[in-house]
Amino acid sequence: MTLERQRWTILALLCVSTAINYIDRQALSVLLPTLRSELGISSVQYGTITTAFMLAYTAGQMAAGPMIDRLGTRAGFSIAISVWSVAAMAHAFARGAASITFLRVLLGIGEAGNWPAGGKAIAEWFPKERRAFAMGVFDGGSAAGAILAPPLVAMLALKFGWRAAFVVTGVIGLLWLAAWLRFYHNPAPLQAVSGARKRFSWPRGRRLWGLMVTRMIATPVWWFYVFWLPDYLGKDRGFTLAEIGMFGWIPFLTVDIGKLTGGALSDYFLRRNWTPTLARKSVMACGALAMAGGVQVVGAGNAAAAIAWVSLATFGFGMWSANILALHADIFPSESMATAVGWTGTAASLGGAGFTFAAGWLVERQGYAPIFWAAGTAALVALLSLIFLVGRVEKHEV
């Protein structure tokens, strides 16, 4: 197999794993209207459940990054997807909020390994001028999973029951694991991409802290749309479960388009001799402006307009997301890439946990308006952190 074919095979596997990751995590949000009546789950309880997931995901990333850097992508990723797939299947045995909370903790611990492993693989296999697009494809699996989750989970639940829906989505991950073990091998051509292999070293410095702060502020926007958009469509816009399945995927298609567009655009700028600072951050600034569309959602005159504003916001997040991950590969060597992504992901998860917990209380008491306003302005604040804390990245560094 040629080097180029190996790269695309690996990238395809990483994209699919991310899609499965999001199908498993979003299954609960798609089924929430059903679980409200079946298990008596309230908005406050759901906020607590999602917060527990985020905290477990946070702790999991702190451990997953160093584990993957030390064990290698193949072994580390195998462990992660095994844990989260079994946890996803076990949701079928839930009896109430307490058991769902416990299972979401296990799911979060396992799912934490996806981005450190994928980011490390791309840093090892792809040259600098192709990393943002590769990150967009890999990270774009999240949107693909979010697109597939509403119709897939809704169809399974309507035909076989909500418990069967959890079982089937969990089994998909175990099937992916078999393909991963069959096709993935630790990269022999590493030296051709990033030079001689070096020993693991802990990432540190102002840029690491700057990326942590930036992701802590901006990433909760995505978590909000993943966890709460189906409930908003059902509660405030009157969508049935079938209608959520029919239309709830649209904003997640636009985030995928945003990731591919934003990644390809900044890679193009890099090939045109722009500095990484200008190439990545200018695209991220456009993404932050697009995310401000979230402010308009609640005031939209009809459901179609509301989905259109959400779609603009998620497109902007896609542009942002591909480039924030590419900046990690620009700044950190591949030997510590998984740890760096794990640590900044930890900060992002902490922000997401706080945001989703606050969302549960605010939705219960004041409705969705203040949450959409916060989601629409968060990335503009994060952009300031990116500019002043991360600073310049020169071409000779990447």
Long-range contacts (C-beta under 8 A, 24 or more apart in sequence): 3-189, 3-192, 6-125, 6-189, 7-125, 7-126, 7-134, 9-183, 10-121, 10-125, 10-184, 11-122, 11-134, 11-137, 11-138, 13-176, 13-179, 13-180, 13-183, 13-184, 14-118, 14-121, 14-122, 14-137, 14-138, 14-141, 15-137, 15-138, 15-140, 15-141, 15-144, 16-141, 16-176, 17-77, 17-81, 17-114, 17-118, 17-141, 17-176, 17-180, 18-114, 18-118, 18-138, 18-139, 18-140, 18-141, 18-142, 18-144, 18-145, 19-141, 19-142, 19-144, 19-145, 19-148, 20-81, 20-85, 20-141, 20-145, 20-169, 20-172, 20-173, 20-176, 21-84, 21-111, 21-114, 21-141, 21-142, 21-145, 22-141, 22-142, 22-143, 22-144, 22-145, 22-146, 22-149, 22-226, 23-145, 23-148, 23-149, 23-152, 23-153, 23-169, 23-172, 24-84, 24-85, 24-88, 24-107, 24-111, 24-169, 24-170, 24-173, 25-53, 25-107, 25-111, 25-226, 26-145, 26-146, 26-149, 26-150, 26-153, 26-226, 27-88, 27-91, 27-149, 27-153, 27-165, 27-166, 27-169, 28-91, 28-100, 28-104, 29-226, 29-227, 29-228, 29-229, 29-230, 29-231, 30-149, 30-150, 30-153, 30-154, 30-157, 30-230, 30-241, 30-244, 30-245, 30-248, 31-153, 31-157, 31-162, 31-165, 32-230, 32-231, 32-234, 33-230, 33-231, 33-234, 33-241, 33-244, 34-157, 34-162, 34-241, 35-100, 35-162, 38-162, 39-94, 39-95, 39-96, 39-97, 39-100, 40-96, 40-97, 41-96, 41-97, 41-100, 42-364, 43-231, 43-360, 43-363, 43-364, 44-360, 44-361, 44-364, 45-97, 45-360, 46-231, 46-360, 47-356, 47-357, 47-358, 47-359, 47-360, 47-361, 47-363, 47-364, 48-97, 48-101, 48-357, 48-360, 49-97, 49-100, 49-101, 49-104, 50-104, 50-223, 50-227, 50-353, 50-356, 50-357, 50-360, 51-353, 51-354, 51-356, 51-357, 51-360, 52-101, 52-104, 52-105, 52-108, 53-104, 53-105, 53-107, 53-108, 54-108, 54-223, 54-349, 54-350, 54-352, 54-353, 54-356, 55-105, 55-108, 55-349, 55-350, 55-353, 56-104, 56-105, 56-106, 56-107, 56-108, 56-109, 56-112, 57-108, 57-109, 57-111, 57-112, 57-349, 57-352, 58-108, 58-112, 58-346, 58-349, 58-350, 58-353, 59-109, 59-112, 59-346, 60-108, 60-109, 60-110, 60-111, 60-112, 60-113, 61-112, 61-115, 61-116, 61-341, 61-342, 61-343, 61-345, 61-346, 61-349, 62-342, 62-343, 62-346, 63-112, 63-342, 64-112, 64-113, 64-116, 64-117, 64-338, 64-342, 65-116, 65-338, 65-339, 65-340, 65-341, 65-342, 65-343, 65-345, 66-200, 66-338, 66-339, 66-342, 67-113, 68-113, 68-116, 68-117, 68-120, 68-338, 68-342, 69-116, 69-120, 69-200, 69-335, 69-336, 69-337, 69-338, 69-339, 70-200, 72-186, 73-117, 73-120, 73-121, 73-124, 73-184, 73-186, 73-338, 74-180, 74-181, 74-184, 74-185, 74-186, 76-113, 76-116, 76-117, 76-338, 77-113, 77-114, 77-117, 77-180, 77-184, 78-177, 78-180, 78-181, 79-113, 80-110, 80-111, 80-112, 80-113, 80-114, 80-117, 81-110, 81-113, 81-114, 81-173, 81-174, 81-176, 81-177, 81-180, 82-110, 82-174, 82-177, 83-109, 83-110, 84-109, 84-110, 84-111, 84-173, 85-110, 85-170, 85-171, 85-172, 85-173, 85-174, 85-177, 86-110, 86-170, 87-170, 88-166, 88-169, 88-170, 88-173, 89-166, 89-167, 89-170, 89-171, 90-166, 90-170, 91-163, 91-166, 91-170, 92-163, 92-164, 92-166, 92-167, 93-163, 112-342, 112-345, 112-349, 115-139, 115-325, 115-341, 115-342, 115-345, 116-337, 116-338, 116-339, 116-341, 116-342, 116-345, 117-338, 119-325, 119-328, 119-329, 119-337, 119-338, 119-340, 119-341, 120-334, 120-337, 120-338, 120-341, 121-187, 122-329, 123-194, 123-328, 123-329, 123-332, 123-333, 123-334, 123-337, 124-187, 124-190, 124-193, 124-194, 124-334, 124-337, 125-187, 125-189, 125-190, 125-193, 126-193, 127-193, 128-270, 128-329, 128-330, 128-398, 129-267, 129-270, 129-271, 130-267, 131-267, 131-326, 131-329, 131-330, 132-262, 132-263, 132-264, 132-266, 132-267, 132-270, 132-279, 132-280, 132-322, 132-323, 132-325, 132-326, 133-260, 133-263, 133-264, 133-267, 133-322, 134-263, 135-259, 135-263, 135-322, 135-323, 135-325, 135-326, 135-329, 136-259, 136-260, 136-261, 136-262, 136-263, 136-264, 136-318, 136-321, 136-322, 137-259, 137-260, 137-263, 138-325, 139-259, 139-321, 139-322, 139-325, 140-255, 140-256, 140-259, 140-260, 140-318, 140-322, 142-222, 142-255, 143-252, 143-253, 143-255, 143-256, 143-259, 143-314, 143-318, 144-252, 144-256, 146-226, 146-249, 146-252, 146-255, 147-249, 147-252, 147-253, 147-256, 148-249, 149-249, 150-230, 150-244, 150-245, 150-248, 150-249, 151-245, 151-246, 151-249, 153-245, 154-241, 154-242, 154-244, 154-245, 155-245, 157-241, 158-241, 158-242, 190-334, 193-334, 194-333, 194-334, 197-335, 198-333, 198-335, 199-335, 200-335, 200-336, 200-339, 201-333, 201-335, 201-336, 202-336, 202-339, 203-332, 203-336, 203-339, 203-340, 203-343, 206-389, 206-390, 206-391, 207-331, 207-389, 207-390, 207-391, 207-393, 208-332, 208-340, 208-343, 208-344, 209-389, 210-385, 210-386, 210-388, 210-389, 210-390, 210-391, 211-324, 211-327, 211-328, 211-331, 211-340, 211-344, 211-390, 212-343, 212-344, 212-346, 212-347, 213-347, 213-382, 213-385, 213-389, 214-324, 214-382, 214-385, 214-386, 214-389, 214-390, 215-324, 215-344, 215-345, 215-347, 215-348, 215-351, 215-382, 216-347, 216-348, 216-350, 216-351, 217-351, 217-378, 217-379, 217-381, 217-382, 217-385, 218-288, 218-317, 218-320, 218-324, 218-348, 218-378, 218-379, 218-382, 219-348, 219-349, 219-351, 219-352, 220-348, 220-351, 220-352, 220-354, 220-355, 220-356, 220-375, 220-378, 221-291, 221-294, 221-313, 221-317, 221-375, 221-378, 221-379, 222-255, 222-314, 222-317, 222-321, 223-352, 223-355, 223-356, 224-355, 224-356, 224-359, 224-371, 224-375, 225-251, 225-310, 225-313, 225-314, 225-317, 225-375, 227-356, 227-359, 228-356, 228-359, 228-363, 228-368, 228-371, 229-310, 231-363, 232-368, 233-303, 235-363, 236-298, 236-367, 236-368, 237-303, 237-306, 238-303, 239-303, 247-303, 247-307, 250-307, 250-311, 251-307, 251-310, 251-311, 251-313, 251-314, 252-314, 253-311, 254-311, 254-312, 254-314, 254-315, 254-318, 255-314, 255-315, 255-317, 255-318, 255-321, 256-318, 257-315, 257-318, 258-287, 258-290, 258-314, 258-315, 258-316, 258-317, 258-318, 258-319, 258-320, 258-321, 258-322, 259-318, 259-319, 259-321, 259-322, 260-318, 260-322, 261-318, 261-319, 262-286, 262-287, 262-318, 262-319, 262-320, 262-321, 262-322, 262-323, 263-322, 263-323, 263-326, 265-319, 266-322, 266-323, 266-326, 267-326, 273-395, 275-392, 275-393, 275-394, 275-395, 276-327, 276-330, 276-393, 276-394, 276-395, 276-397, 276-398, 277-391, 277-392, 277-393, 277-394, 280-323, 280-324, 280-326, 280-327, 280-330, 280-393, 281-323, 281-386, 281-387, 283-319, 283-323, 284-319, 284-320, 284-323, 284-324, 284-383, 284-386, 285-383, 286-316, 286-319, 287-315, 287-316, 287-317, 287-318, 287-319, 287-320, 287-321, 287-323, 287-379, 288-316, 288-320, 288-379, 288-380, 288-382, 288-383, 289-316, 289-380, 290-315, 290-316, 290-317, 290-319, 291-316, 291-317, 291-320, 291-375, 291-376, 291-378, 291-379, 291-380, 292-316, 292-376, 292-377, 292-379, 292-380, 293-376, 294-372, 294-373, 294-375, 294-376, 295-372, 295-373, 295-376, 295-377, 296-376, 297-368, 297-372, 297-376, 298-367, 298-368, 298-369, 298-372, 299-369, 313-375, 313-376, 316-379, 317-379, 320-379, 324-386, 327-390, 327-393, 329-398, 330-393, 330-397, 330-398, 331-393, 331-397, 331-398
